[in-house]
Amino acid sequence: MSIAAGAVALIDNGGANVASVVHALARLGVTAERTASPERIAAADRVILPGVGAAADAIRDGLLDAGIELEDTPDGPRWSLRQGQ
């Protein structure tokens, strides 16, 4: 199961509008293989993970749900437990 040289893998994570990315790439003349297979992704020359702009917020929300606050500071991130945890 190989992927063609110069191939672009578009990670289909089920959480982003992958169809819009496929359409945008097609308008640019780029063919991307839509896949969730780790092997296919690893074999690609280029990889696109759509929706990563929201990943930080999702991680921060998950940490908050676990009682951990993450604050951005000029010295880097600061972690703390929420009161009552």
N, C-alpha and C positions, 0 to 999 in steps of 0.2 A: 504494500500500500504506500506508494511514493507520491509525492506532489511534484509538479513540474518545476524546473529551474526558473527562478524569478517569480515564483508564485506568491500570491498574497493570501494569507489566511485571515478570514474575518470571524472572530470568535463570537459564536452564537450563544450568549449567556442567558437568553430568555428574558433579560431585564431591560434591554434597550431597543430602540426602534431600528433594528438591523436592516429592515427593508429600505429605510431611507438612506442608510449608509451604502447599501448595494446600489441603489439608484444613483446616488451622487458619484460613486466610483465609476459606474457605467458611463455616465456623462463625460467623465474624464478619460474614458477609454481604458479603464483598469478593470480587469476581471479578477474577482476575489472568490475564493472558495469559502462558503459559509459552513463552519464546523464547530463542534464542541469537543472533538477528538484530540486529546493531548499529543498523540503521535503525529497527526496531521499538522497541528499547530507548530510542533517542534521542527517538522520538516520544511516548513515554509521559509522563504527568504525574508518576507515582511509579514508582520502581524498587526492587526488592528483590533483593539478592544474598545468597542463603542460604549459610551456612557460612563467612562471613567471619571468624568467631571463630578458625578454624584457619589462616587465611591467614598470619598472622605467624609461626606455627611452621613452616609449609611454606617460607616465604621464608628463615627462619633456617637450616633444614635444608639448603636448596639452597646457601646461602652457605657453610655448613660443608663441604659436599661439594666446593665450589670452593676450599677452603682459607682461607676468610675467616671470622673470628670476629666476632660482633656482641655487644657487652656493653652492657646497659642501665646507665647511671650517672645520678646526680642531675643531672649537667650535660648529659645527652643521650646518644645512642648513641655508643659508641666502637668503631671498626673496627680490626682488626689481622689480619695474616697469621699463620696457624698455623705453628708451628715446623716446619722441614723443607719448607716450600712455596717 
